[in-house]
Amino acid sequence: MDTLLVLAIAAVLAVGVWFLAGRGDGQTAVQDKTIEVMIELTKKDEAFTKLPKVGDTVTLGVKEKMPATVTKVEVLPAISQGKDMVNGKFTEEPIPDLYNVQITVEGTGTESASAVEINGNPLRVGAESAIKSKDWVGYGFILSVETRD
């Protein structure tokens, strides 16, 4: 019985050491990177499309506070998608007087095997994100996250 107890304790210690050693390797792989994020704000009026400018200082997130700078602004017509029930085809129709604004921003952050982060906050494609400047604010979805040295 004592032998089983000693073996169980040794097994628990071995698993603990293996787990902690594995975690340390992942943390050493963190690298500082320039991070480029594209956020799409949908169904905006024409007045809003003139507000975001290249060079604007912005903050991503509501509570997260991820600082970045606008590097590109692209304005596209807003599109409504539907299905033609008679023919079984999908259709796309432009929505009059509304636009989708794709804003690309750049910030400094880190990249690891598990996440790309700015200010310790992970950025993921498809996630909702607020973006705000001193002159404008929007809420949309992250379309892409790219890193470079």
Phi, psi and chi 1 to 4 in degrees:
 res  aa     phi    psi   chi1   chi2   chi3   chi4
   1 MET       -  -41.3 -172.5   65.8  156.4      -
   2 ASP   -64.3  -35.2  -70.1  -25.4      -      -
   3 THR   -64.9  -40.9  -54.4      -      -      -
   4 LEU   -63.6  -40.3  -74.8  174.5      -      -
   5 LEU   -63.6  -44.4 -174.0   59.1      -      -
   6 VAL   -64.4  -42.1  169.8      -      -      -
   7 LEU   -64.7  -39.4  -71.7  174.5      -      -
   8 ALA   -64.2  -43.9      -      -      -      -
   9 ILE   -64.6  -41.2  -68.9  172.4      -      -
  10 ALA   -64.1  -39.3      -      -      -      -
  11 ALA   -65.1  -42.6      -      -      -      -
  12 VAL   -63.0  -43.2  167.9      -      -      -
  13 LEU   -64.0  -41.3  -72.5  173.9      -      -
  14 ALA   -63.0  -43.1      -      -      -      -
  15 VAL   -65.1  -40.9  168.6      -      -      -
  16 GLY   -61.8  -44.9      -      -      -      -
  17 VAL   -64.8  -43.5  167.4      -      -      -
  18 TRP   -61.5  -43.3  174.7   77.4      -      -
  19 PHE   -64.2  -47.0  180.0   71.6      -      -
  20 LEU   -68.0  -37.4  -68.4  175.0      -      -
  21 ALA   -65.9  -37.8      -      -      -      -
  22 GLY   -67.3  -36.8      -      -      -      -
  23 ARG   -67.5  -37.8  -81.9  170.4  110.2   26.2
  24 GLY   -63.3  -38.2      -      -      -      -
  25 ASP   -63.3  -38.7  -69.0  -18.6      -      -
  26 GLY   -67.6  -32.9      -      -      -      -
  27 GLN   -76.7  -28.7  -69.4  176.6   -7.7      -
  28 THR   -74.3  -14.9   58.4      -      -      -
  29 ALA   -84.2    3.0      -      -      -      -
  30 VAL   -70.9  130.2  172.5      -      -      -
  31 GLN  -127.7  141.6  -61.4  176.9   -1.6      -
  32 ASP   -73.8  134.5  -70.2  -23.6      -      -
  33 LYS  -142.1  162.2  -61.4  -82.5 -174.0  168.0
  34 THR   -90.7  127.0  -60.9      -      -      -
  35 ILE  -112.8  130.3  -60.1  170.0      -      -
  36 GLU  -113.4  125.6 -172.5  176.4   84.5      -
  37 VAL  -125.8  132.8 -179.8      -      -      -
  38 MET  -108.1  126.2 -179.2 -168.8  -63.4      -
  39 ILE  -118.5  134.7  -60.7  172.9      -      -
  40 GLU  -107.7  125.2 -176.8  175.0   52.7      -
  41 LEU  -104.5  122.7  -49.2  176.4      -      -
  42 THR  -101.8  154.5   57.6      -      -      -
  43 LYS    53.0   55.3  -61.2  179.7 -178.1  171.9
  44 LYS  -101.5  148.6  -62.6  -64.0 -179.4 -177.4
  45 ASP   -78.9  169.9   61.7   15.3      -      -
  46 GLU   -62.8  -34.3 -172.8  175.1   -1.9      -
  47 ALA   -61.1  -40.7      -      -      -      -
  48 PHE   -66.9  -34.8  179.4   85.9      -      -
  49 THR   -62.0  -19.5   64.5      -      -      -
  50 LYS   -90.3   -8.4  -64.7  176.7  174.2  140.4
  51 LEU   -80.0  -51.0  -64.3  175.4      -      -
  52 PRO   -68.2  130.9  -15.0   26.3      -      -
  53 LYS  -129.4  148.4  -56.9  -86.8 -171.2 -109.6
  54 VAL   -60.1  131.9  171.9      -      -      -
  55 GLY   100.8  -12.6      -      -      -      -
  56 ASP   -61.1  138.2  -75.6   -6.9      -      -
  57 THR   -87.7  126.7  -59.6      -      -      -
  58 VAL  -129.4  166.5  -63.2      -      -      -
  59 THR  -124.3  129.7  -57.5      -      -      -
  60 LEU   -93.6  143.5  -57.8  178.3      -      -
  61 GLY    88.9  162.4      -      -      -      -
  62 VAL   -95.0  -56.5  176.5      -      -      -
  63 LYS   -96.4  -22.0  -64.3  178.5 -175.9  176.1
  64 GLU   -72.3  -35.7  -64.3   83.6   11.2      -
  65 LYS    56.7   69.6  -52.2  -66.7 -175.5 -151.2
  66 MET  -102.9  107.0  -62.9  177.5  -86.8      -
  67 PRO   -73.6  143.3   25.6  -31.0      -      -
  68 ALA  -158.3  172.2      -      -      -      -
  69 THR  -128.0  136.4  -56.5      -      -      -
  70 VAL   -70.6  127.9  175.3      -      -      -
  71 THR  -112.9  -18.7   58.2      -      -      -
  72 LYS  -158.3  141.2 -178.0  178.6  175.5 -175.4
  73 VAL  -130.1  125.4  177.5      -      -      -
  74 GLU  -126.1  128.6 -170.7  172.5   -4.5      -
  75 VAL  -108.2  123.9  178.3      -      -      -
  76 LEU  -123.2  153.4  -55.2  168.1      -      -
  77 PRO   -65.8  140.5   10.5  -14.4      -      -
  78 ALA   -71.0  143.1      -      -      -      -
  79 ILE  -126.3  138.7  -65.1  174.0      -      -
  80 SER  -104.3  129.8  171.9      -      -      -
  81 GLN  -107.1  142.3  -63.2  176.3  -27.1      -
  82 GLY  -152.6  179.6      -      -      -      -
  83 LYS  -124.8  128.4 -177.0  174.6 -178.9 -177.8
  84 ASP   -78.7  107.1 -177.9  -11.4      -      -
  85 MET   -68.4  -26.4  -60.7  -57.6  -84.0      -
  86 VAL   -73.3  -48.0  174.4      -      -      -
  87 ASN   -94.9  -13.5  -62.5  -38.5      -      -
  88 GLY    74.3   18.8      -      -      -      -
  89 LYS  -103.9  152.4  -65.9 -176.9 -179.8 -179.4
  90 PHE   -89.6  142.5  -70.7   94.4      -      -
  91 THR  -123.2  154.7   60.9      -      -      -
  92 GLU  -128.5  126.5  -71.4 -173.7   -6.6      -
  93 GLU  -125.9  134.8  -62.7  -71.2  -34.8      -
  94 PRO   -68.1  145.1   15.0  -19.6      -      -
  95 ILE   -95.8  120.3  -58.4  171.8      -      -
  96 PRO   -61.3  137.6  -14.6   23.1      -      -
  97 ASP    65.4   14.4  -57.9  -39.3      -      -
  98 LEU  -125.9  149.5  -68.1  179.6      -      -
  99 TYR  -137.1  152.6  -58.3   90.2      -      -
 100 ASN  -101.3  130.3  -67.0  -16.7      -      -
 101 VAL  -112.2  118.7 -178.2      -      -      -
 102 GLN  -101.3  116.6  -66.8  178.6  -12.9      -
 103 ILE  -112.0  122.1  -58.9  171.4      -      -
 104 THR  -101.3  128.0  -55.9      -      -      -
 105 VAL  -123.5  159.6  -61.1      -      -      -
 106 GLU  -132.4  135.4 -166.4  173.0  -86.9      -
 107 GLY  -146.3  173.0      -      -      -      -
 108 THR  -100.7  132.6  -56.8      -      -      -
 109 GLY  -157.7 -156.6      -      -      -      -
 110 THR  -129.1  155.1   58.1      -      -      -
 111 GLU  -128.6  130.5  178.3 -178.3   26.4      -
 112 SER  -129.6 -178.4   67.2      -      -      -
 113 ALA   -65.0  -24.8      -      -      -      -
 114 SER  -104.9  -19.2   61.0      -      -      -
 115 ALA  -161.4  155.8      -      -      -      -
 116 VAL  -109.7  126.8  174.3      -      -      -
 117 GLU  -134.0  148.2  -59.1  176.2  -22.4      -
 118 ILE  -120.9  128.0  -66.1  179.3      -      -
 119 ASN    57.3   31.6 -115.4    6.9      -      -
 120 GLY    78.4    8.1      -      -      -      -
 121 ASN  -110.4  124.6  -61.2  -67.5      -      -
 122 PRO   -70.2  145.4   22.1  -28.3      -      -
 123 LEU  -114.2  128.1  -62.6  162.5      -      -
 124 ARG  -133.3  138.7  -68.6 -175.7  173.1   82.8
 125 VAL   -62.2  133.5  172.8      -      -      -
 126 GLY    93.7  -12.8      -      -      -      -
 127 ALA   -74.9  148.6      -      -      -      -
 128 GLU   -75.4  147.1  -62.9  176.6   74.8      -
 129 SER  -152.7  139.6 -178.6      -      -      -
 130 ALA   -90.0  148.4      -      -      -      -
 131 ILE  -136.8  130.9 -179.7  169.8      -      -
 132 LYS  -142.3  144.3   52.8 -170.2  165.9 -173.5
 133 SER  -123.2  178.0  169.0      -      -      -
 134 LYS   -71.4  -20.6   66.6  176.0 -172.0  161.8
 135 ASP  -107.5  -13.3  -63.0  -35.2      -      -
 136 TRP  -155.8  162.6   53.2  -88.9      -      -
 137 VAL  -147.6  147.8   65.5      -      -      -
 138 GLY  -152.1  166.3      -      -      -      -
 139 TYR  -137.6  124.8 -164.6   78.4      -      -
 140 GLY  -155.6 -154.4      -      -      -      -
 141 PHE  -121.8  145.3  -68.1   91.2      -      -
 142 ILE   -77.7  122.6  -63.3  175.6      -      -
 143 LEU   -93.7  -31.4  -63.8 -177.3      -      -
 144 SER  -154.4  151.3   69.6      -      -      -
 145 VAL  -134.2  118.6  177.5      -      -      -
 146 GLU  -123.9  149.9  -55.8  -75.3  -29.6      -
 147 THR  -126.2  153.2   61.7      -      -      -
 148 ARG  -155.0  160.6   65.4  176.9 -174.8  -83.8
 149 ASP   -71.8      -  -66.6  -34.0      -      -
